[in-house]
Amino acid sequence: MAGFFKKIFSFGKKEVVEERVDETAPLPPIKWEALDALKPAAEQVVPEFLKRDEPQPEAETTPTVEPEVIPAPEPAPVEEPVPEPAPSIPAEPEIQPEPAPVEEPQPVEPEVPAPEVPAKEPTPEEVPAAPAAPEPVPAPEPEEIPGPERPEVVPQPEKQPEPAPVEVPAPPVEAPPARPEPEIPPAEIRAPIRQPPPVETQPVLAEIAPEPQAAPTPHPPLDGEGRREAAGWGDSTGASHPHPRAALGTSPIEGEIKPAPEAPPVDIPAPIRQPSPVESQPVIAEIAPEPQAIPQPAPKPVPAPGKVTVTKKVEQKAEPQKAPEPAPRRSWFQRMKDGLARSSKELTGNIAGVFTKRKLDEETLQDLEDVLIRADLGMETALRVTDALAASRYGKDVSDTEVRAIMAAEVEKVLTHVAMPLELDLSHKPHVILVVGVNGTGKTTTIGKLAAKLTDGGLSVMLAAGDTFRAAAIEQLKIWGERTKSPVIASKIGADAAGLAYDAFEKAREAGSDVLIIDTAGRLQNKTELMAELEKIVRVLGKLDPEAPHTVLQTVDATTGQNALNQVEIFRNVAGVNGLVMTKLDGTARGGILVAIAAKHKLPVYFIGVGEQVDDLEPFSASEFARAIAGVA
Ligand SMILES: Nc1nc2c(ncn2[C@@H]2O[C@H](COP(=O)(O)OP(=O)(O)OP(=O)(O)O)[C@@H](O)[C@H]2O)c(=O)[nH]1
């Protein structure tokens, strides 16, 4: 068979050049009888395909497909010149028998001969015969051939035509486009596609169809947008489509969609919004079937993979995850221990470094003293620890565990005297608590935490925004007042703090409040002004109650280290501080400063803060603090 075809092709090529001139002439009537007689010449008919390219009538008949096929095989046999195609013309009768061969072999070759025969020979007259032949063939051949042949044939002619046949390739190329044109309807569909109605889904197919040469491959032309459009349609028609969401879930489609980004789909977005993610999937299913519906139905449903929905699914997953977020609350001791972890870790680590396989001697004791001082525990406490250790373990092997235990015991002894509970003398109405301290040490926050404790204990509390220099401080106190349901007395920014304190005292008394907590500014930058202001507040309050303020609390920021010692010294002298609140013990390695302050000033430490939350303020416990900082369970 291959040899047979080659000959035909060779003829066709040569003739092509000649025939083109003839084709322009009108086509004479076909003589079927004569054609039968000419059967042997069928091979020579080859030249026709060339003519067919130009002749319009052929396009209608199925034979058009055949002529197209011809060009593809042509390349090889250019050598044999067949000047006289005339006899071959009668080949038409052969064309009918061709159907059978065409079906058998997938290769287009068998089909090629049939069309060729009629085309070339009939310079003018015979040419018409070619179109006539196709008419009988139409129904059977087209169905079988179309699916497989189209994709194969089209690409071949274009690629194979290498050098000489340059002329030939041109015609075949033209032939293929002619076919799609009849299908043009799809192009028309695009316009409707932009419109939301479900009918638009068809247009999408049309777009896909053209590419179909890629037909074997899924949906190259579809874009993410295209899918959306489809999705919109799918929603409306989704019911009719059998494609389950599961099918759509496949990811493969996505890859296809990406490659073909087309402008038209952009319009589609509107419909997409309407459908929910789930709906979009059905749309995809619709798109796939359409292209297949024409040639290949079931197999392509795979397009469901186009699941642009994948992104939507992801979103759905994210939503549910957000819901569950309960936070278990740790015990106070655990929180304090965690808060002091940095201080403890550094301290115990250094101690372990000193006592690694060493006997306790003067050098070792000196090293330990240095470690304790660097931990801000203070000279006094450091000496207490080393003295206690030397008294019981000098000259002996000592482990870091034993050292930490002794240290915890000595620290506790120092703190025990300052670890006192805050006592309120409610014989005074109100009991006035003046809160002082450097800016940012936690005055306002501590006031809020304390107010919460007092109100939770059934006491009525009133708050006074004595820091009149900062609007933020006033607003912050108001927030705490709302949280604790405590009235807040405030004034304009820059107002006299002493005057505000006086007014607040009167109002608290009038209201019968149990406790009045007064916030103050902490501008150490201008010590003179600060001292004057605090002294004035104390003096004014004394006018209403000689013993007021009854409690002067100073907040000390543990992160300030040794500076805290000086701060306490200043405020104690200016405002008569009689109690401390150590704040921010969480997140600092300098918690030991609390021990140094206690040892030096011997002021009561009422509370410690280990966080910003309302319940992160707890009464100070010497034992707990000592064990926590020494790393003793
Ligand atoms: N981590 C931690 N932060 C705290 C603690 N106490 C207060 N803070 C934070 O420290 C910052 C300052 O707290 P404030 O209460 O505004 O301090 P202040 O002394 O009133 O500051 P001024 O209003 O500027 O005078 C805020 O962000 C508080 O949330 C604590 O115990 N631990």
The ligand as an SDF file (V2000), in Angstrom:
LIG
                    3D

 32 34  0  0  0  0  0  0  0  0999 V2000
    5.0920   41.7550   80.8120 N   0  0  0  0  0  0  0  0  0  0  0  0
    4.5370   42.6010   81.6750 C   0  0  0  0  0  0  0  0  0  0  0  0
    4.1280   43.7920   81.2490 N   0  0  0  0  0  0  0  0  0  0  0  0
    3.5690   44.6520   82.1520 C   0  0  0  0  0  0  0  0  0  0  0  0
    3.4170   44.3030   83.4700 C   0  0  0  0  0  0  0  0  0  0  0  0
    2.8380   45.3810   84.1120 N   0  0  0  0  0  0  0  0  0  0  0  0
    2.6480   46.3360   83.1860 C   0  0  0  0  0  0  0  0  0  0  0  0
    3.0810   45.9090   81.9830 N   0  0  0  0  0  0  0  0  0  0  0  0
    3.0980   46.6280   80.7570 C   0  0  0  0  0  0  0  0  0  0  0  0
    3.9750   47.7270   80.8610 O   0  0  0  0  0  0  0  0  0  0  0  0
    3.5300   48.7800   80.0250 C   0  0  0  0  0  0  0  0  0  0  0  0
    3.4520   50.0400   80.8610 C   0  0  0  0  0  0  0  0  0  0  0  0
    2.4640   49.8330   81.7990 O   0  0  0  0  0  0  0  0  0  0  0  0
    1.7020   51.0820   82.3940 P   0  0  0  0  0  0  0  0  0  0  0  0
    0.6910   50.5670   83.3500 O   0  0  0  0  0  0  0  0  0  0  0  0
    1.1870   51.9800   81.3340 O   0  0  0  0  0  0  0  0  0  0  0  0
    2.8590   51.8290   83.1140 O   0  0  0  0  0  0  0  0  0  0  0  0
    2.7610   53.2630   83.7660 P   0  0  0  0  0  0  0  0  0  0  0  0
    3.7080   53.3080   84.8540 O   0  0  0  0  0  0  0  0  0  0  0  0
    1.3550   53.5730   84.0800 O   0  0  0  0  0  0  0  0  0  0  0  0
    3.2400   54.1700   82.5730 O   0  0  0  0  0  0  0  0  0  0  0  0
    2.9000   55.7240   82.3880 P   0  0  0  0  0  0  0  0  0  0  0  0
    1.4350   55.7820   82.1730 O   0  0  0  0  0  0  0  0  0  0  0  0
    3.6800   56.1160   81.1860 O   0  0  0  0  0  0  0  0  0  0  0  0
    3.3260   56.4520   83.5940 O   0  0  0  0  0  0  0  0  0  0  0  0
    2.1790   48.3810   79.5120 C   0  0  0  0  0  0  0  0  0  0  0  0
    2.3250   47.8820   78.2010 O   0  0  0  0  0  0  0  0  0  0  0  0
    1.7690   47.2520   80.4310 C   0  0  0  0  0  0  0  0  0  0  0  0
    0.9120   46.3400   79.7880 O   0  0  0  0  0  0  0  0  0  0  0  0
    3.8700   43.0070   83.9060 C   0  0  0  0  0  0  0  0  0  0  0  0
    3.7930   42.5980   85.0660 O   0  0  0  0  0  0  0  0  0  0  0  0
    4.4190   42.1930   82.9480 N   0  0  0  0  0  0  0  0  0  0  0  0
  1  2  1  0
  2  3  2  0
  2 32  1  0
  3  4  1  0
  4  5  2  0
  4  8  1  0
  5  6  1  0
  5 30  1  0
  6  7  2  0
  7  8  1  0
  8  9  1  0
  9 10  1  0
  9 28  1  0
 10 11  1  0
 11 12  1  0
 11 26  1  0
 12 13  1  0
 13 14  1  0
 14 15  2  0
 14 16  1  0
 14 17  1  0
 17 18  1  0
 18 19  2  0
 18 20  1  0
 18 21  1  0
 21 22  1  0
 22 23  2  0
 22 24  1  0
 22 25  1  0
 26 27  1  0
 26 28  1  0
 28 29  1  0
 30 31  2  0
 30 32  1  0
M  END
$$$$
